[in-house]
Amino acid sequence: MAGEDRVQGAGQSGQLDFARPLTTVDVVIFAILDDRLQVLLVQRPAGEGEPFPLSLALPGGFVDVAKDRDLAACAARKLKDKTGVTSPYLEQLGSWGSATRDPRGWSATHAYFALIPADAREITSDARWCPISGGKVREKLAFDHGDILTSAIQRLRNKVEYTSLPAYLMPAEFTLPDLQRVYEVVLDRPLEKSAFRTRILSADIIEPVAKMRRGPNRPAQLYRLRKGREPVYFVRTFNPPE
Amino acid sequence: MAGEDRVQGAGQSGQLDFARPLTTVDVVIFAILDDRLQVLLVQRPAGEGEPFPLSLALPGGFVDVAKDRDLAACAARKLKDKTGVTSPYLEQLGSWGSATRDPRGWSATHAYFALIPADAREITSDARWCPISGGKVREKLAFDHGDILTSAIQRLRNKVEYTSLPAYLMPAEFTLPDLQRVYEVVLDRPLEKSAFRTRILSADIIEPVAKMRRGPNRPAQLYRLRKGREPVYFVRTFNPPE
């Protein structure tokens, strides 16, 4: 078709006043708390005309064209507003848009997923952590947020198989067994200790700090994530399934 | 922050009339033509107020809230309008949105990438195939379409390393050497013949048809893509680099 629809309806700026979809950003925020993978959810308001009143939903909201430089900045703003955390791992997950996902009209959301350290617990009062079990939360979520959450869990698990991503779930200082435990929680299966140790140390993503953790067992070396390291891709997966 | 901005500004439907970003879908359409990876581009119009007049751009356009059921349907419509092809491989690539990417205002595009067979050449007259060389096209593209194209090429190459995706670039019937050549064109490096053959046949994504191709060399078995097969993930990559 020769008539491209960006061409028609565009032209002079006065011709851009056709119906526009609602544009939102939603953030799937994961942390390991109480030895479980958890996701941060907020309760929908109950006001008149509000869709899914009182249901739980992913934190997010409309793009503010005056405030948000770009989609990632909008996602970072939502994350900060909801958790107080500013520099976690934030990755674009995908977009979900249709005529029916929001009763208020054609709507498209840009979904991100974020990993925050276990010790960043100062979340806002209207948000709550919900444990993930069997690849989902117990509650039914507003909009299509259940589908978005399922995709995010799948993405996280796939990446854990072949990247250093879980390091972003750790507190500032941690031991190798702490880190292994986080991999195991996300993957929901045990990993072999010496293979794990070799893999992580050779990936060069963490560095020892000049102290040991002392406790009931023998002292354990503490590590921290190397600054400025992007997530590292491993050449092979951990214990490839079958 | 307790005040979630989806809450403020939303509420009754009459309260949704804040500034909304422009919402577009763009499609990176790849084919192998003349033994090269090529991408389908269209020329921007030159009318008054049109951004990037006469520049080349990815085919795409505004979401039509009356016509498009969802983002994927919008992408399929763009693909059909531009190529006449209806059932190719279409995958979400990512979204690009900012205050500055379109001079007409805050704009977010949902980018898809599509693979079409080499024999689907009946494209529309305002579109043209441009060869990719060194990971890009020679021309400077409108908007941030150069960045989107770079991401799409990267995604395609990564996937070719570990999936059966290139089968979607093939005509209805093809030989194994034809298929190997397409992998080599996308990856821009030669593959070892017997390893390729073993990999492809064990992935069970193609099936022989009851005829041979005859020509100057000895007759070659023809294959077709198995119907309804999703792209298959290989356990290992081809010739892992280094």
Contacts between the chains, C-beta under 8 A, distances in Angstrom:
chain1	res1	chain2	res2	distance
A	1	B	81	4.3
A	1	B	82	7.7
A	1	B	124	6.1
A	2	B	124	6.3
A	2	B	125	6.3
A	2	B	126	5.2
A	4	B	42	6.4
A	4	B	45	7.7
A	4	B	59	7.2
A	4	B	61	5.8
A	4	B	81	7.6
A	4	B	126	7.2
A	5	B	61	4.1
A	5	B	62	6.2
A	5	B	64	6.7
A	5	B	81	8.0
A	6	B	24	6.7
A	6	B	60	6.4
A	6	B	61	3.5
A	6	B	62	6.0
A	7	B	45	4.8
A	7	B	47	7.6
A	7	B	50	7.6
A	7	B	61	7.7
A	9	B	62	6.5
A	10	B	49	7.7
A	10	B	50	6.7
A	10	B	62	7.6
A	10	B	104	7.3
A	11	B	45	8.0
A	11	B	47	5.0
A	11	B	48	6.8
A	11	B	49	5.5
A	11	B	50	6.3
A	12	B	47	7.9
A	12	B	48	5.7
A	12	B	49	3.9
A	13	B	49	5.5
A	13	B	104	5.8
A	13	B	105	8.0
A	15	B	49	7.7
A	16	B	22	7.1
A	16	B	104	6.0
A	16	B	105	7.3
A	18	B	62	7.2
A	19	B	65	4.7
A	19	B	66	7.5
A	20	B	20	4.3
A	20	B	21	7.3
A	20	B	22	6.5
A	20	B	23	6.1
A	20	B	65	7.7
A	21	B	20	7.3
A	21	B	23	4.6
A	21	B	63	5.6
A	21	B	65	6.1
A	22	B	16	7.0
A	22	B	20	6.5
A	23	B	20	6.1
A	23	B	21	4.6
A	23	B	23	6.1
A	23	B	97	7.6
A	23	B	108	5.8
A	24	B	6	6.7
A	42	B	4	6.4
A	45	B	4	7.8
A	45	B	7	4.8
A	45	B	11	7.9
A	47	B	7	7.7
A	47	B	11	5.0
A	47	B	12	7.8
A	48	B	11	6.8
A	48	B	12	5.8
A	49	B	10	7.8
A	49	B	11	5.5
A	49	B	12	3.9
A	49	B	13	5.5
A	49	B	15	7.7
A	50	B	7	7.7
A	50	B	10	6.7
A	50	B	11	6.3
A	59	B	4	7.2
A	60	B	6	6.4
A	61	B	4	5.8
A	61	B	5	4.1
A	61	B	6	3.5
A	61	B	7	7.7
A	62	B	5	6.1
A	62	B	6	6.0
A	62	B	9	6.4
A	62	B	10	7.6
A	62	B	18	7.1
A	63	B	21	5.5
A	63	B	97	7.3
A	63	B	106	7.1
A	63	B	108	7.3
A	64	B	5	6.7
A	65	B	19	4.7
A	65	B	20	7.7
A	65	B	21	6.1
A	65	B	99	6.8
A	65	B	105	7.4
A	65	B	106	4.1
A	66	B	19	7.5
A	68	B	99	7.4
A	69	B	98	6.3
A	69	B	99	5.9
A	70	B	97	6.0
A	70	B	98	3.6
A	70	B	99	7.0
A	71	B	95	6.4
A	71	B	96	7.6
A	71	B	97	4.1
A	71	B	98	7.1
A	71	B	108	6.3
A	81	B	1	4.2
A	81	B	4	7.5
A	82	B	1	7.7
A	92	B	94	5.7
A	92	B	95	6.9
A	94	B	92	5.6
A	94	B	94	7.7
A	95	B	71	6.3
A	95	B	92	6.9
A	95	B	95	5.0
A	95	B	110	5.1
A	96	B	71	7.6
A	97	B	23	7.6
A	97	B	63	7.3
A	97	B	70	6.1
A	97	B	71	4.2
A	97	B	110	6.7
A	98	B	69	6.3
A	98	B	70	3.6
A	98	B	71	7.1
A	99	B	65	6.8
A	99	B	68	7.4
A	99	B	69	5.8
A	99	B	70	7.0
A	104	B	10	7.2
A	104	B	13	5.8
A	104	B	16	6.0
A	105	B	16	7.3
A	105	B	65	7.4
A	106	B	63	7.1
A	106	B	65	4.1
A	108	B	23	5.8
A	108	B	63	7.3
A	108	B	71	6.4
A	108	B	108	7.6
A	108	B	110	6.8
A	110	B	95	5.1
A	110	B	97	6.7
A	110	B	108	6.8
A	124	B	1	6.2
A	124	B	2	6.1
A	125	B	2	6.3
A	126	B	2	5.3
A	126	B	4	7.2
A	235	B	240	7.0
A	240	B	235	7.0
